[in-house]
Amino acid sequence: MSRIGKLPISIPAGVTISHKDNIITVKGPKGELSQYVDPSIKVTIEDGHVSFKEDENAMIDNAKQRHAYHGLYRALVNNMVVGVSTGYKKELELVGVGYRATNTGNTIEFALGYTHPIFMVLPSEIKVETKSERNKNPLIILESCDKQLLGQVCAKIRSFRKPEPYKGKGIKFVGEVIRRKSGKTAAAK
């Protein structure tokens, strides 16, 4: 049995969970999400809690795979419950001279030191806000109820200009520490 999978998920106020044909649907104030659950995992919803158990009679003969699914689906459903109740928020920081980001609706325009601007259209499930204050690095604030989609979008934005180790320029998460290298001058001593 998975240690994560054994933990029950408590359902907060304002969130409803339904389970039908191996699909769990979670509805809340921030949105609605659905997730397929493998038939080797039994889902029970009762007394304001969702619990997951491995089905010993399932089609999967590999017990190791069944254990992995047990923890996986519990974690995915927990992320869905947190997402529709409180939501997820990521902040990206643009470090570099002349690096800018502006948004119009769900389209972001980046100026990252290339010869051309980069445009990115975000999915409708993600809310975006850009901030640029004087003498501070520009910020991109992304909010969504879907943790997986939010992570994918952040990774895509970060891939436009990853932080480099010599000067630290690039797109990074707020609070992320970049390991710095000393460069050529340190080797000459």
trRosetta pair geometry for C-beta under 8 A, 3 or more apart (Angstrom, degrees):
i j d omega theta_ij theta_ji phi_ij phi_ji
1 5 6.5 -135 -179 77 75 115
1 6 5.7 64 153 -64 119 109
1 54 6.7 -142 -106 1 74 123
1 67 7.0 -157 -118 -125 12 92
1 70 6.7 -114 -152 138 57 165
2 5 3.4 78 69 9 114 113
2 6 6.6 -169 86 -19 61 78
2 67 5.4 142 -56 -176 89 75
2 68 7.5 123 -79 -95 129 18
2 70 4.2 173 8 96 123 112
2 71 3.6 -142 -179 -52 154 97
2 74 7.3 -174 93 20 133 135
3 6 6.2 -50 -153 22 28 112
3 7 7.7 32 151 -26 56 99
3 71 7.4 26 53 -98 55 120
4 7 6.2 -54 -168 18 39 112
4 70 8.0 141 77 116 81 81
4 71 4.0 74 65 -141 113 99
4 74 5.7 168 133 82 87 129
4 75 5.9 1 156 -57 138 100
5 52 5.3 -90 -168 88 88 120
5 54 7.7 50 142 -45 151 91
5 67 7.7 -147 7 -165 149 56
5 70 3.5 13 -116 145 166 93
5 71 4.4 -93 -42 -73 95 52
5 73 7.7 50 -117 56 100 80
5 74 4.6 171 -117 -9 55 142
7 74 6.8 118 61 169 82 141
8 49 4.3 10 166 -177 131 122
8 50 6.6 154 -166 71 77 41
8 51 4.5 -41 -107 -84 92 91
9 49 6.5 144 72 -161 46 65
9 50 4.4 -14 58 56 105 98
9 51 7.6 -175 19 -73 71 43
9 74 7.0 -179 -40 -163 112 81
9 77 6.2 -130 -14 112 166 106
9 78 5.1 -151 -108 -92 125 82
9 81 5.8 153 171 1 130 160
10 48 6.2 15 -156 140 74 94
10 49 5.6 -36 -100 -100 53 78
11 15 5.4 -145 -173 86 86 109
11 16 7.9 53 -174 -108 134 24
11 17 6.0 -121 -109 -2 130 118
11 45 7.9 51 -45 -153 140 99
11 48 5.0 -134 46 -165 98 63
11 49 6.7 -147 -5 -81 88 24
11 50 6.6 91 -55 -21 100 95
11 81 6.8 -115 -117 -140 60 129
12 15 5.2 68 64 9 76 123
12 28 7.9 45 72 -125 105 128
12 81 7.1 134 10 171 95 102
12 85 4.7 72 58 -128 140 153
14 28 5.9 75 124 -149 89 78
14 29 5.4 -2 155 -34 135 104
14 85 6.8 125 81 -121 105 86
15 26 6.5 -6 -172 -171 105 93
15 27 7.0 162 -154 84 55 49
15 28 4.2 -13 -104 -92 83 105
15 81 6.1 76 174 -148 159 81
15 84 5.9 118 -120 99 106 115
15 85 5.3 -48 -59 -73 128 104
16 26 7.5 165 85 -153 46 47
16 27 4.9 -7 57 58 93 100
16 28 7.6 178 21 -71 60 59
17 24 6.5 -9 -169 -171 98 99
17 25 7.2 159 -153 82 49 51
17 26 5.2 -11 -103 -103 81 74
17 27 7.9 -171 -76 23 37 67
17 45 5.6 -162 95 -122 112 140
17 50 5.9 -49 105 -71 166 131
17 77 7.9 57 -137 -169 135 114
17 81 7.4 -26 -72 -92 123 102
18 24 7.4 162 84 -154 44 52
18 25 5.0 -8 58 57 92 100
18 45 7.9 -94 -114 16 27 169
19 23 7.4 167 -150 82 51 42
19 24 5.2 -16 -100 -102 80 75
19 25 7.8 -171 -76 20 35 69
19 37 7.8 -23 -141 26 106 139
19 43 5.1 -164 -128 98 156 131
19 45 6.1 169 -2 -14 120 124
20 23 6.2 -25 72 59 64 88
20 25 7.7 -12 26 3 95 110
22 36 6.0 27 133 -160 96 74
22 37 5.3 -142 -169 64 72 73
22 38 7.3 -6 -159 -152 123 5
22 39 5.7 -58 -96 -73 133 73
23 34 5.7 4 179 -173 107 108
23 35 7.1 160 -155 80 63 35
23 36 5.6 -35 -100 -99 75 57
23 37 7.2 174 -93 13 22 81
24 34 6.9 162 84 -153 48 56
24 35 5.2 -14 58 61 96 89
24 37 5.8 57 -16 -24 106 121
24 43 6.5 -141 -78 -159 119 171
24 77 5.8 -15 105 -109 159 115
24 80 7.6 143 111 66 113 161
25 32 6.8 2 -176 -175 95 100
25 33 7.4 171 -151 90 53 42
25 34 4.8 -18 -101 -101 75 86
26 32 7.0 172 88 -151 52 54
26 33 5.2 -6 57 60 98 88
26 34 7.6 -179 19 -81 67 38
26 35 7.9 15 -2 6 105 103
26 77 7.1 144 -49 -157 134 75
26 80 4.5 131 32 140 149 116
26 81 5.8 -118 -150 -80 149 59
26 83 8.0 97 100 64 136 97
26 84 5.3 -170 130 6 105 148
27 31 8.0 -115 -141 124 54 34
27 32 4.7 -8 -106 -107 76 94
27 84 6.6 -175 177 -173 16 153
28 31 6.8 8 63 52 80 43
28 32 7.6 163 24 -83 58 51
28 81 7.6 112 -46 -151 142 47
28 83 7.9 147 46 96 137 60
28 84 3.0 125 33 142 123 103
28 85 5.0 -93 -166 -68 154 56
28 145 7.5 174 65 -145 112 140
29 84 7.1 129 41 163 49 73
29 85 6.9 66 32 -129 94 41
30 83 6.6 -133 90 148 135 60
30 84 5.0 -171 57 -153 94 40
30 85 6.8 -72 8 3 115 7
30 86 7.4 -33 -27 70 146 11
30 87 4.7 -174 -132 -67 158 99
30 145 4.3 153 124 -84 115 123
31 83 7.4 -47 57 136 110 97
31 84 5.5 -120 63 -116 66 83
31 125 7.0 66 -134 -145 161 98
31 145 4.1 -166 38 28 125 155
31 146 7.7 -65 92 -36 150 84
32 84 6.9 56 -91 -114 29 131
33 80 4.5 -145 86 -143 137 107
33 83 6.4 45 -20 86 149 133
33 84 6.2 -138 7 -53 105 114
33 145 6.5 -147 -43 123 117 111
33 146 6.1 152 -103 -92 125 87
35 73 7.4 154 136 -146 128 82
35 76 5.4 156 -154 137 157 123
35 77 6.3 -142 57 -81 148 72
35 80 6.2 -122 -19 -51 129 149
37 41 5.5 -98 171 74 106 118
37 43 6.0 52 109 -38 169 130
37 73 5.0 78 -128 -147 94 142
37 77 7.8 8 -80 -56 120 120
38 41 5.4 81 70 9 83 100
38 58 8.0 58 139 -166 100 147
38 60 7.6 23 161 -29 133 136
38 69 5.0 -54 40 -157 141 144
38 73 6.9 -131 20 -55 86 138
39 55 7.2 -53 144 40 65 150
39 58 6.1 158 112 -139 83 107
39 59 6.9 45 82 14 121 107
40 54 6.6 -9 152 -154 87 73
40 55 5.2 -145 -163 49 45 100
40 58 3.4 96 -115 174 78 168
40 59 6.9 -108 -71 43 97 68
40 60 4.6 -20 -80 19 150 121
40 65 7.9 55 75 112 167 94
40 66 5.0 -113 152 -120 137 95
40 69 5.9 79 78 77 114 155
41 52 5.5 -12 -176 -165 112 105
41 53 7.2 147 -162 74 61 37
41 54 6.4 -43 -106 -105 62 47
41 55 6.7 -136 -75 -4 11 94
41 66 7.7 166 -65 -160 77 77
41 69 5.5 -139 -45 131 120 111
41 70 6.0 167 -108 -97 112 57
41 73 5.3 151 96 41 172 153
42 52 7.1 145 76 -159 52 51
42 53 4.6 -20 60 65 104 92
42 54 7.5 26 14 108 88 3
42 55 5.1 113 -35 -63 98 97
43 50 6.7 -13 -168 -170 95 98
43 51 7.7 156 -154 81 49 43
43 52 5.9 -19 -100 -102 66 72
43 73 7.9 -101 -77 138 110 133
44 50 7.3 161 84 -154 48 50
44 51 5.2 -14 61 60 97 90
44 52 8.0 -175 22 -79 73 28
44 53 7.3 25 -3 3 110 108
45 49 7.7 -177 -148 91 48 42
45 50 5.2 -14 -102 -103 77 79
46 49 6.7 -19 74 59 55 80
50 77 6.4 -109 114 139 149 141
50 81 7.8 -165 22 -63 136 141
52 70 6.0 155 128 -157 120 71
52 73 6.1 156 -126 91 152 107
52 74 4.8 -125 19 -75 145 99
52 77 7.8 155 -54 28 126 142
53 70 7.8 -14 -165 -130 16 110
54 58 7.6 -96 177 -3 74 131
54 66 5.1 83 -147 157 121 113
54 67 7.1 -23 -83 -83 145 49
54 69 7.9 113 -110 76 91 100
54 70 5.2 -47 -67 -80 97 125
55 58 4.2 100 90 -49 105 102
55 66 7.8 -125 53 -149 61 127
58 66 6.5 145 57 -110 138 125
60 65 5.5 -121 -178 89 134 120
60 66 5.2 160 96 -66 131 95
60 69 7.7 138 18 1 171 145
62 65 4.1 59 98 9 115 111
62 66 6.8 167 96 -13 62 84
63 66 5.4 -55 -150 38 39 114
63 67 6.3 44 151 -23 69 101
64 67 5.7 -50 -150 32 32 113
64 68 6.6 33 150 -19 63 105
65 68 5.6 -54 -150 36 34 113
65 69 6.4 35 152 -19 66 104
66 69 5.7 -51 -148 36 33 112
66 70 6.5 45 149 -32 62 101
67 70 5.5 -48 -154 22 33 119
67 71 7.2 19 157 -6 63 101
68 71 6.5 -62 -157 41 32 100
68 72 6.0 32 151 -23 68 116
69 72 5.4 -60 -138 40 32 115
69 73 5.9 21 171 -13 71 108
70 73 7.0 -62 -146 36 16 97
70 74 6.7 12 156 -13 55 113
71 74 5.8 -63 -149 39 31 111
71 75 6.2 28 158 -18 68 109
72 75 6.0 -65 -154 37 26 107
72 76 6.3 22 155 -17 66 109
73 76 5.5 -50 -141 37 36 113
73 77 6.2 32 160 -16 67 106
74 77 6.2 -59 -147 40 27 105
74 78 6.2 29 153 -21 63 109
75 78 5.6 -55 -145 37 30 113
75 79 6.4 33 155 -20 64 104
76 79 5.8 -54 -152 34 30 111
76 80 6.6 32 149 -20 63 104
77 80 5.4 -50 -150 34 37 116
77 81 6.5 39 151 -21 67 102
78 81 5.7 -51 -148 34 34 112
78 82 6.4 30 155 -14 66 105
79 82 5.9 -55 -145 41 31 108
79 83 6.0 37 154 -25 64 111
79 147 4.6 -85 -177 20 121 142
79 148 7.6 87 130 -32 148 85
80 83 5.5 -56 -145 36 28 116
80 84 6.4 14 164 -9 66 106
81 84 6.6 -60 -144 40 25 97
81 85 6.2 9 161 -6 62 117
82 85 6.2 -71 -143 46 26 102
82 86 5.9 -36 -176 40 69 103
82 88 7.6 68 120 -61 102 90
82 147 7.7 35 80 -48 109 127
83 86 7.6 -73 -114 60 12 63
83 87 6.1 47 -160 -113 51 36
83 88 5.9 -30 -112 -18 83 101
83 144 7.4 -17 -156 123 110 69
83 145 3.9 102 159 178 95 66
83 146 6.0 76 -168 -73 153 26
83 147 5.7 -122 -77 -31 123 86
84 87 7.9 56 -103 -70 10 62
84 145 5.2 58 -82 -166 50 132
87 143 5.9 25 160 -175 130 99
87 144 6.8 172 -161 94 93 22
87 145 5.3 -68 -111 -89 75 65
88 143 7.0 164 86 -150 50 55
88 144 5.8 -20 61 68 96 69
88 145 7.0 131 13 -124 86 19
88 146 7.8 -92 30 71 125 26
88 147 5.1 120 -42 -97 161 75
88 150 5.3 -161 97 33 128 168
89 141 6.8 -9 -168 -172 99 91
89 142 7.1 158 -154 85 51 51
89 143 4.9 -13 -102 -101 79 84
90 141 7.7 165 86 -153 46 47
90 142 4.9 -10 60 60 92 101
90 150 5.9 151 -3 165 124 112
90 151 7.8 139 -54 -87 153 50
90 154 5.1 -54 127 -84 160 139
90 173 6.9 -70 -170 -127 96 103
91 139 5.8 -20 -168 -165 101 110
91 140 7.1 153 -158 78 51 51
91 141 5.3 -14 -105 -103 81 72
91 142 7.7 -175 -81 22 34 70
91 173 6.9 96 80 -162 62 66
91 174 4.1 -8 98 3 114 128
92 139 7.0 143 77 -160 49 57
92 140 4.4 -10 59 57 101 103
92 142 7.3 34 -4 -4 104 108
92 154 6.5 177 -62 -142 121 90
92 157 6.0 -90 -66 113 177 135
92 158 6.9 -140 -130 -73 131 85
92 171 5.6 10 176 -178 118 99
92 172 7.1 160 -155 86 72 24
92 173 6.1 -55 -104 -100 60 47
92 174 7.1 -136 -97 -27 11 80
93 137 4.9 55 -175 113 99 134
93 138 7.4 147 -156 83 53 49
93 139 5.8 -25 -100 -103 66 70
93 140 7.9 -153 -67 22 25 74
93 171 7.3 159 78 -155 42 53
93 172 5.6 -25 60 69 92 76
93 173 7.2 54 12 154 90 11
93 174 5.1 108 -34 -81 114 72
94 99 4.1 -155 159 131 115 123
94 100 7.0 172 100 -81 160 12
94 101 5.9 162 -32 -14 146 110
94 110 7.9 179 -105 -143 141 97
94 112 7.5 -119 -147 -105 119 85
94 137 5.8 -176 70 178 57 97
94 138 4.5 -3 43 64 117 99
94 139 7.7 -147 10 -74 81 24
94 140 7.3 74 -31 -16 100 100
94 171 5.6 -22 -101 -101 67 76
95 99 7.0 32 74 45 16 152
95 137 5.4 -30 -89 -123 61 143
95 163 6.9 39 49 -114 124 102
95 168 5.8 -51 127 129 148 88
95 169 5.5 -147 108 -128 87 43
95 170 6.2 3 58 48 94 44
95 171 7.7 174 20 -88 74 25
95 172 6.4 0 2 18 119 109
96 99 4.0 79 69 -23 99 126
96 112 7.4 61 72 -155 146 64
96 113 6.4 -68 147 -39 141 128
96 161 7.5 -65 -2 144 155 146
96 169 3.9 74 -87 -151 103 105
96 170 6.7 84 -39 -36 124 27
98 111 6.5 -91 155 128 83 112
98 113 6.3 109 88 -79 116 75
99 110 7.9 -18 -164 -170 78 87
99 111 6.6 178 -144 93 34 72
99 112 5.6 32 -126 -118 91 55
99 113 6.7 -31 -79 -29 82 93
99 137 7.8 3 78 -153 116 87
99 138 6.5 -140 112 30 84 119
99 161 7.5 -137 -122 79 127 159
99 169 7.6 166 -36 -165 139 96
99 171 7.9 -169 -175 -71 142 77
100 110 7.3 161 87 -156 55 44
100 111 4.4 18 48 45 94 110
100 132 6.5 4 -138 -93 87 151
100 138 5.7 121 -132 -40 47 161
101 108 5.8 -6 -169 -174 102 108
101 109 7.0 161 -152 80 51 50
101 110 5.3 -12 -101 -103 83 69
101 111 7.6 -153 -67 24 43 68
101 130 4.9 -146 109 -132 94 134
101 132 7.6 165 54 -58 66 113
101 138 5.3 156 29 139 89 139
101 140 5.3 -35 105 -70 158 109
102 108 7.3 157 81 -155 35 60
102 109 5.2 -12 61 56 85 100
102 130 5.7 -158 -121 78 31 157
102 132 7.9 -48 -80 -9 79 130
103 106 7.5 -13 -171 -129 114 13
103 107 6.5 154 -153 81 70 46
103 108 4.8 -32 -94 -98 90 68
103 109 7.4 176 -86 14 37 71
103 128 5.1 -169 -125 114 165 119
103 129 7.1 -125 43 -125 143 20
103 130 4.8 150 -1 -7 100 116
103 140 8.0 111 -40 -130 122 93
104 107 5.5 -15 64 63 79 100
104 109 7.7 28 4 -11 95 108
106 121 6.3 57 115 -165 93 66
106 122 4.4 -120 180 59 95 93
106 123 7.5 -107 -180 79 141 17
106 124 6.5 -85 -67 -100 168 49
106 126 7.1 112 -141 78 110 84
106 128 6.3 118 -129 18 56 118
107 119 6.2 -7 -175 -169 105 98
107 120 7.1 161 -155 81 57 42
107 121 5.2 -24 -101 -100 82 68
107 122 7.3 -160 -82 9 30 79
108 119 7.3 157 82 -154 49 48
108 120 4.9 -11 57 59 96 95
108 122 6.8 60 -10 -31 103 108
108 128 6.2 -101 -64 162 110 159
108 130 7.0 132 -129 -57 99 128
108 140 7.0 31 -134 -129 145 130
108 157 7.6 4 82 -114 155 117
109 117 5.3 2 -172 170 97 130
109 118 7.3 149 -158 77 48 47
109 119 5.5 -18 -102 -99 71 73
110 117 6.4 154 73 -168 49 74
110 118 4.2 -14 57 60 108 99
110 119 7.8 -163 19 -72 76 27
110 120 7.2 34 -11 -2 111 107
110 157 8.0 161 -67 -151 142 85
110 160 6.1 42 102 147 168 161
111 117 5.6 -42 -83 -110 71 87
112 118 6.5 -4 11 10 117 123
112 160 5.8 163 -18 138 170 111
112 161 4.5 -162 -177 -31 135 143
112 171 7.6 -46 -119 -41 127 107
113 161 7.2 101 36 -113 110 147
114 117 7.9 161 72 -82 103 18
114 118 7.0 71 41 -39 140 101
118 160 5.7 169 96 -142 172 135
120 156 7.3 146 -143 125 142 117
120 157 6.8 -147 55 -94 173 83
122 126 4.8 -94 164 73 124 122
122 128 5.8 137 12 -32 162 132
122 142 7.8 -162 -136 -127 150 112
122 153 6.2 48 -133 -142 97 140
123 126 5.4 84 66 7 81 101
123 149 6.4 -66 48 -178 149 130
123 153 7.2 -118 16 -74 99 130
125 144 5.4 62 133 -142 90 111
125 145 7.0 -95 -178 39 106 84
125 146 5.7 21 143 13 145 124
125 149 6.1 34 83 107 134 159
126 142 5.7 -16 -172 -164 114 100
126 143 7.1 145 -160 73 62 42
126 144 4.6 -39 -103 -72 70 119
126 149 6.8 -143 -57 129 109 113
126 150 6.5 147 -108 -98 111 74
126 153 5.9 17 -83 -6 167 172
127 142 7.3 147 77 -158 52 48
127 143 4.6 -17 60 62 102 98
127 144 7.0 172 16 -70 71 62
128 140 6.8 -24 -160 -170 99 91
128 141 7.1 142 -159 79 48 57
128 142 5.6 -13 -103 -103 74 71
128 143 7.9 -170 -73 23 33 71
129 140 7.7 151 80 -161 47 46
129 141 4.5 -16 63 61 96 107
129 143 8.0 24 3 -1 103 105
130 138 6.7 0 -175 -179 97 106
130 139 6.9 164 -156 87 51 57
130 140 5.5 -18 -104 -104 79 67
130 141 7.5 -172 -81 19 29 75
131 138 6.8 168 87 -157 52 60
131 139 4.4 2 54 55 100 104
131 141 7.0 41 -6 -12 106 111
132 136 7.7 174 -163 81 46 88
132 138 4.3 -19 -96 -107 92 92
132 139 7.6 -174 -72 23 49 64
133 136 4.4 20 74 42 99 124
139 174 7.1 17 -127 -67 109 125
140 157 6.9 -129 91 176 159 156
142 150 6.1 155 127 -149 119 94
142 153 6.4 -176 -160 101 158 128
142 154 6.5 -152 46 -73 151 92
143 150 7.9 -30 -168 -115 15 130
144 147 7.7 176 93 -71 102 29
144 149 6.0 -108 145 85 159 107
144 150 4.3 -170 47 -70 126 109
146 149 4.0 35 109 23 123 115
146 150 6.2 158 90 -18 67 87
147 150 5.7 -59 -147 38 29 113
147 151 6.3 30 157 -20 65 108
148 151 5.9 -56 -151 35 28 111
148 152 6.5 28 153 -18 63 106
149 152 5.7 -54 -149 35 32 112
149 153 6.4 30 155 -17 66 105
150 153 6.0 -55 -148 37 30 108
150 154 6.4 30 154 -18 64 108
151 154 5.7 -55 -145 37 31 111
151 155 6.3 31 156 -20 65 106
152 155 5.8 -55 -148 36 30 111
152 156 6.4 31 153 -20 64 106
153 156 5.6 -53 -149 35 33 113
153 157 6.4 32 154 -17 66 105
154 157 5.8 -54 -147 38 32 110
154 158 6.1 31 155 -18 65 110
154 173 7.5 35 -178 -85 130 101
155 158 5.7 -56 -144 40 29 112
155 159 6.3 37 154 -29 63 105
156 159 5.7 -52 -150 26 30 115
156 160 7.7 46 149 -33 57 89
157 160 6.2 -38 -171 4 39 114
157 171 6.2 -123 137 150 85 157
158 161 8.0 -102 -173 63 39 48
158 162 6.2 54 158 -100 83 68
158 170 7.9 54 -162 155 72 105
158 171 5.0 -150 -121 98 54 112
158 172 7.3 73 -129 -97 107 33
158 173 7.8 -23 -90 -44 131 78
159 162 6.6 -1 -124 -56 36 94
160 171 6.4 51 61 2 94 142
161 169 7.6 -57 159 136 118 85
161 170 4.7 -160 134 -138 84 73
161 171 5.3 103 71 -7 85 94
162 170 5.2 -13 123 -165 25 147
162 171 7.2 -58 -101 49 26 79
163 168 6.0 -11 -168 -163 107 51
163 169 6.9 172 -139 89 62 28
163 170 3.5 -160 -86 63 43 129
163 171 7.0 -125 -50 58 78 33
163 172 4.6 25 -49 -64 135 112
163 176 7.7 178 -1 108 156 127
163 178 4.8 -109 137 -104 140 140
164 167 6.5 31 82 44 104 77
164 168 7.1 -119 70 -70 61 10
164 169 5.8 0 34 57 101 77
164 170 5.7 135 -7 -35 68 125
165 168 7.5 20 -146 -75 21 55
165 178 6.5 -163 -110 162 58 102
165 179 6.0 -17 -130 93 111 72
165 180 5.8 157 -177 -131 73 34
165 181 4.5 59 130 -1 116 101
166 180 7.3 93 -123 -158 16 77
166 181 5.7 -41 -86 63 63 97
166 183 5.4 81 -141 -79 106 103
168 178 5.1 146 -126 72 89 145
168 180 6.4 -35 -61 -95 101 104
172 176 4.7 -135 170 66 108 129
172 178 6.3 -88 -103 -54 154 114
173 176 4.1 96 61 -31 87 122
182 185 7.0 -109 151 65 95 80
182 186 3.6 31 124 -17 139 147
182 187 7.9 153 93 -30 113 72
183 186 6.4 112 63 6 58 97
184 187 5.9 -64 -161 33 43 111
184 188 6.9 42 151 -28 73 105
185 188 5.9 -53 -156 23 38 115
185 189 7.7 44 153 -28 63 97
186 189 6.4 -48 -166 15 40 113
